[in-house]
Amino acid sequence: ALPQLIFFGLLIGLFYFMLIRPQKRRVDAHRSLLESTRVGDEIVTIGGMRGRVQRIDEEDIEVEIAPGTVVRFVKSAVARRVTEDEVEDESAAESGEEESA
């Protein structure tokens, strides 16, 4: 009976370190991202839509995806914030494509 209890305890510990703890880190990181997002930030949604934040409510966020086109998303749909480095990399890549064409 004791070896079975030890095995069961190790199994619970393994599940905690392999599944529960990493998920909690991801949730905390996403919560931090949402709390730090400000009007004017460029974001990418979980669906891949890019845009600039226009307004932030308690549960929703309004994003301008094209000049004059504003859509409303649930805050949890924000996947990441686009950094200045990513914007510069994309600009350089687009310039390189235009030169080779």
N, CA, C and O of each residue as an XYZ file, in Angstrom:
404
protein
N       0.824     -1.193      0.000
C       0.000      0.000      0.000
C       0.870      1.260      0.000
O       0.539      2.240     -0.667
N       1.980      1.239      0.743
C       2.853      2.407      0.805
C       3.494      2.734     -0.552
O       3.522      3.903     -0.936
N       4.004      1.747     -1.284
C       4.560      2.072     -2.610
C       3.522      2.683     -3.564
O       3.854      3.540     -4.382
N       2.283      2.242     -3.451
C       1.235      2.806     -4.299
C       0.969      4.272     -3.935
O       0.746      5.100     -4.818
N       0.993      4.588     -2.651
C       0.794      5.970     -2.215
C       1.943      6.859     -2.669
O       1.730      7.996     -3.090
N       3.152      6.339     -2.581
C       4.318      7.099     -3.044
C       4.211      7.344     -4.544
O       4.445      8.458     -5.012
N       3.860      6.311     -5.295
C       3.698      6.446     -6.745
C       2.615      7.477     -7.073
O       2.796      8.321     -7.950
N       1.492      7.398     -6.362
C       0.388      8.330     -6.587
C       0.823      9.767     -6.275
O       0.480     10.691     -7.012
N       1.570      9.954     -5.195
C       2.078     11.280     -4.842
C       3.033     11.821     -5.893
O       2.974     13.002     -6.235
N       3.914     10.967     -6.411
C       4.843     11.382     -7.473
C       4.091     11.730     -8.750
O       4.453     12.671     -9.456
N       3.048     10.969     -9.039
C       2.241     11.246    -10.232
C       1.552     12.610    -10.125
O       1.514     13.364    -11.097
N       1.017     12.919     -8.965
C       0.385     14.229     -8.751
C       1.421     15.338     -8.896
O       1.152     16.363     -9.522
N       2.606     15.136     -8.317
C       3.681     16.128     -8.444
C       4.094     16.331     -9.891
O       4.331     17.462    -10.317
N       4.183     15.250    -10.648
C       4.541     15.338    -12.064
C       3.494     16.136    -12.840
O       3.840     17.001    -13.644
N       2.223     15.845    -12.600
C       1.161     16.596    -13.268
C       1.247     18.076    -12.934
O       1.065     18.920    -13.811
N       1.520     18.397    -11.684
C       1.612     19.793    -11.278
C       2.722     20.506    -12.043
O       2.497     21.583    -12.593
N       3.904     19.926    -12.083
C       5.039     20.592    -12.716
C       4.983     20.560    -14.242
O       5.569     21.427    -14.890
N       4.300     19.592    -14.824
C       4.254     19.487    -16.284
C       3.036     20.177    -16.899
O       3.102     20.629    -18.043
N       1.939     20.267    -16.171
C       0.711     20.821    -16.761
C       0.199     22.075    -16.060
O      -0.012     23.102    -16.705
N       0.004     22.003    -14.781
C      -0.669     23.088    -14.065
C       0.216     24.329    -13.969
O      -0.244     25.436    -14.249
N       1.452     24.161    -13.584
C       2.347     25.309    -13.397
C       2.605     26.079    -14.701
O       2.499     27.306    -14.698
N       2.938     25.409    -15.813
C       3.133     26.165    -17.060
C       1.866     26.898    -17.522
O       1.944     28.011    -18.043
N       0.703     26.268    -17.328
C      -0.544     26.929    -17.718
C      -0.769     28.180    -16.884
O      -1.203     29.205    -17.409
N      -0.481     28.108    -15.595
C      -0.634     29.270    -14.721
C       0.302     30.395    -15.161
O      -0.077     31.565    -15.111
N       1.506     30.061    -15.585
C       2.445     31.078    -16.089
C       1.901     31.750    -17.345
O       1.982     32.970    -17.487
N       1.343     30.945    -18.263
C       0.781     31.524    -19.489
C      -0.385     32.453    -19.175
O      -0.499     33.526    -19.766
N      -1.251     32.048    -18.249
C      -2.393     32.879    -17.864
C      -1.905     34.184    -17.247
O      -2.420     35.254    -17.571
N      -0.917     34.102    -16.359
C      -0.372     35.310    -15.729
C       0.275     36.230    -16.756
O       0.122     37.449    -16.678
N       1.006     35.652    -17.728
C       1.649     36.462    -18.767
C       0.595     37.154    -19.636
O       0.767     38.317    -20.002
N      -0.491     36.454    -19.969
C      -1.549     37.043    -20.794
C      -2.266     38.145    -20.023
O      -2.587     39.189    -20.591
N      -2.517     37.924    -18.743
C      -3.158     38.951    -17.913
C      -2.271     40.198    -17.857
O      -2.766     41.321    -17.951
N      -0.974     39.997    -17.705
C      -0.030     41.111    -17.667
C      -0.037     41.871    -18.995
O       0.004     43.102    -19.008
N      -0.087     41.136    -20.115
C      -0.153     41.762    -21.440
C      -1.396     42.637    -21.548
O      -1.312     43.779    -22.000
N      -2.542     42.115    -21.139
C      -3.793     42.873    -21.244
C      -3.764     44.115    -20.354
O      -4.249     45.174    -20.752
N      -3.203     43.990    -19.162
C      -3.148     45.133    -18.260
C      -2.192     46.216    -18.747
O      -2.386     47.394    -18.447
N      -1.159     45.824    -19.499
C      -0.166     46.798    -19.948
C      -0.485     47.376    -21.334
O       0.205     48.287    -21.792
N      -1.509     46.863    -21.998
C      -1.880     47.369    -23.321
C      -2.524     48.743    -23.179
O      -3.405     48.942    -22.343
N      -2.079     49.683    -23.998
C      -2.559     51.069    -23.937
C      -3.101     51.501    -25.293
O      -2.817     50.878    -26.315
N      -3.881     52.568    -25.288
C      -4.379     53.159    -26.534
C      -3.164     53.580    -27.364
O      -2.238     54.205    -26.846
N      -3.173     53.233    -28.649
C      -2.063     53.555    -29.538
C      -1.132     52.387    -29.776
O      -0.346     52.420    -30.723
N      -1.190     51.344    -28.942
C      -0.351     50.162    -29.144
C      -0.823     49.393    -30.364
O      -2.020     49.333    -30.644
N       0.105     48.812    -31.079
C      -0.246     47.926    -32.187
C      -0.278     46.513    -31.648
O       0.653     46.068    -30.976
N      -1.381     45.798    -31.953
C      -1.559     44.449    -31.421
C      -1.856     43.464    -32.543
O      -2.150     43.854    -33.672
N      -1.775     42.183    -32.209
C      -2.191     41.097    -33.085
C      -3.187     40.268    -32.287
O      -2.933     39.936    -31.129
N      -4.329     39.931    -32.904
C      -5.337     39.124    -32.217
C      -5.040     37.647    -32.419
O      -4.168     37.283    -33.208
N      -5.772     36.795    -31.700
C      -5.568     35.359    -31.834
C      -5.941     34.873    -33.236
O      -5.508     33.801    -33.659
N      -6.738     35.656    -33.950
C      -7.104     35.315    -35.322
C      -6.117     35.844    -36.348
O      -6.278     35.598    -37.543
N      -5.083     36.578    -35.892
C      -4.063     37.093    -36.789
C      -4.330     38.497    -37.305
O      -3.564     39.012    -38.120
N      -5.401     39.121    -36.844
C      -5.709     40.473    -37.284
C      -4.813     41.474    -36.554
O      -4.655     41.415    -35.335
N      -4.232     42.392    -37.326
C      -3.355     43.422    -36.751
C      -4.070     44.750    -36.752
O      -4.894     45.028    -37.623
N      -3.750     45.567    -35.768
C      -4.342     46.891    -35.735
C      -3.826     47.701    -34.568
O      -3.044     47.221    -33.748
N      -4.281     48.946    -34.510
C      -3.863     49.877    -33.461
C      -5.037     50.086    -32.502
O      -6.164     50.336    -32.929
N      -4.760     49.982    -31.213
C      -5.790     50.112    -30.181
C      -6.333     51.543    -30.173
O      -5.569     52.505    -30.096
N      -7.656     51.671    -30.252
C      -8.320     52.970    -30.240
C      -8.988     53.257    -28.896
O      -8.990     54.394    -28.425
N      -9.559     52.207    -28.281
C     -10.279     52.388    -27.026
C     -10.259     51.070    -26.266
O     -10.320     49.998    -26.867
N     -10.173     51.154    -24.939
C     -10.170     49.971    -24.085
C     -11.271     50.116    -23.057
O     -11.307     51.090    -22.305
N     -12.174     49.138    -23.027
C     -13.244     49.090    -22.027
C     -12.907     48.008    -21.010
O     -11.815     47.441    -21.018
N     -13.870     47.737    -20.136
C     -13.674     46.716    -19.108
C     -13.475     45.323    -19.729
O     -12.594     44.573    -19.310
N     -14.300     44.986    -20.731
C     -14.223     43.657    -21.346
C     -13.842     43.698    -22.820
O     -13.399     42.687    -23.364
N     -14.004     44.842    -23.477
C     -13.775     44.947    -24.914
C     -12.607     45.868    -25.224
O     -12.161     46.660    -24.394
N     -12.131     45.727    -26.462
C     -11.067     46.591    -26.955
C     -11.417     46.927    -28.406
O     -11.782     46.040    -29.178
N     -11.305     48.199    -28.776
C     -11.579     48.609    -30.147
C     -10.258     48.828    -30.855
O      -9.367     49.509    -30.347
N     -10.144     48.237    -32.043
C      -8.893     48.237    -32.794
C      -9.157     48.758    -34.198
O     -10.089     48.314    -34.869
N      -8.327     49.705    -34.639
C      -8.414     50.216    -36.008
C      -7.535     49.320    -36.876
O      -6.314     49.296    -36.721
N      -8.168     48.582    -37.795
C      -7.430     47.637    -38.638
C      -7.065     48.232    -39.989
O      -6.198     47.711    -40.690
N      -7.726     49.320    -40.351
C      -7.429     50.073    -41.575
C      -7.931     51.491    -41.319
O      -8.770     51.694    -40.441
N      -7.437     52.468    -42.063
C      -7.903     53.838    -41.826
C      -9.429     53.924    -41.893
O     -10.035     53.628    -42.923
N     -10.034     54.332    -40.788
C     -11.485     54.482    -40.725
C     -12.246     53.211    -40.410
O     -13.472     53.253    -40.304
N     -11.568     52.075    -40.254
C     -12.228     50.802    -39.964
C     -11.856     50.353    -38.555
O     -10.731     49.924    -38.299
N     -12.823     50.461    -37.648
C     -12.595     50.087    -36.248
C     -13.469     48.886    -35.927
O     -14.672     48.897    -36.188
N     -12.865     47.855    -35.362
C     -13.597     46.657    -34.953
C     -13.447     46.478    -33.444
O     -12.486     46.946    -32.834
N     -14.422     45.790    -32.863
C     -14.410     45.567    -31.418
C     -14.139     44.091    -31.146
O     -14.755     43.213    -31.750
N     -13.214     43.833    -30.236
C     -12.860     42.475    -29.842
C     -13.030     42.328    -28.342
O     -13.010     43.313    -27.603
N     -13.195     41.108    -27.905
C     -13.104     40.791    -26.484
C     -11.630     40.882    -26.125
O     -10.778     40.448    -26.900
N     -11.319     41.437    -24.966
C      -9.917     41.638    -24.584
C      -9.093     40.351    -24.668
O      -7.918     40.388    -25.034
N      -9.700     39.230    -24.334
C      -8.952     37.971    -24.327
C      -8.512     37.548    -25.728
O      -7.725     36.612    -25.862
N      -9.004     38.219    -26.776
C      -8.604     37.892    -28.142
C      -7.248     38.486    -28.515
O      -6.719     38.186    -29.585
N      -6.677     39.324    -27.645
C      -5.365     39.908    -27.925
C      -4.302     38.837    -27.699
O      -4.181     38.296    -26.600
N      -3.539     38.537    -28.739
C      -2.500     37.511    -28.631
C      -1.170     38.113    -28.206
O      -0.470     37.554    -27.362
N      -0.823     39.258    -28.795
C       0.459     39.878    -28.453
C       0.457     41.323    -28.908
O      -0.394     41.758    -29.683
N       1.443     42.054    -28.398
C       1.638     43.446    -28.794
C       2.810     43.464    -29.766
O       3.821     42.799    -29.537
N       2.678     44.220    -30.844
C       3.744     44.340    -31.825
C       4.751     45.353    -31.298
O       4.387     46.472    -30.936
N       6.007     44.957    -31.257
C       7.047     45.856    -30.754
C       7.635     46.669    -31.899
O       7.414     46.361    -33.070
N       8.376     47.700    -31.554
C       9.005     48.545    -32.566
C       9.993     47.747    -33.404
O      10.127     47.996    -34.602
N      10.688     46.786    -32.789
C      11.644     45.955    -33.525
C      10.949     45.163    -34.615
O      11.467     45.052    -35.726
N       9.760     44.599    -34.306
C       9.022     43.822    -35.291
C       8.567     44.706    -36.447
O       8.604     44.285    -37.603
N       8.139     45.928    -36.139
C       7.696     46.856    -37.185
C       8.865     47.192    -38.098
O       8.702     47.226    -39.318
N      10.053     47.444    -37.524
C      11.232     47.756    -38.328
C      11.641     46.560    -39.187
O      12.011     46.733    -40.349
N      11.578     45.344    -38.624
C      11.913     44.143    -39.385
C      10.968     43.957    -40.566
O      11.405     43.612    -41.664
N       9.666     44.187    -40.343
C       8.689     44.059    -41.418
C       8.928     45.105    -42.501
O       8.818     44.801    -43.689
N       9.255     46.339    -42.102
C       9.518     47.402    -43.069
C      10.732     47.054    -43.923
O      10.730     47.270    -45.135
N      11.759     46.517    -43.288
C      12.965     46.127    -44.017
C      12.664     44.977    -44.968
O      13.163     44.962    -46.093
N      11.863     44.021    -44.538
C      11.512     42.887    -45.385
C      10.697     43.353    -46.587
O      10.927     42.889    -47.704
N       9.745     44.268    -46.373
C       8.934     44.776    -47.469
C       9.791     45.571    -48.447
O       9.581     45.494    -49.657
N      10.751     46.329    -47.938
C      11.650     47.100    -48.814
C      12.484     46.164    -49.660
O      12.704     46.415    -50.845
N      12.948     45.082    -49.052
C      13.758     44.106    -49.767
C      12.956     43.414    -50.862
O      13.495     43.125    -51.930
N      11.674     43.145    -50.613
C      10.826     42.521    -51.611
C      10.583     43.451    -52.782
O      10.556     43.007    -53.930
N      10.404     44.741    -52.507
C      10.138     45.700    -53.559
C      11.362     45.881    -54.445
O      11.229     46.042    -55.658
N      12.566     45.856    -53.847
C      13.786     46.032    -54.616
C      14.031     44.863    -55.539
O      14.540     45.043    -56.645
N      13.672     43.643    -55.095
C      13.946     42.461    -55.909
C      12.909     42.297    -57.005
O      13.154     41.553    -57.955
N      11.765     42.956    -56.918
C      10.701     42.808    -57.898
C      10.946     43.626    -59.138
O      10.133     43.606    -60.062
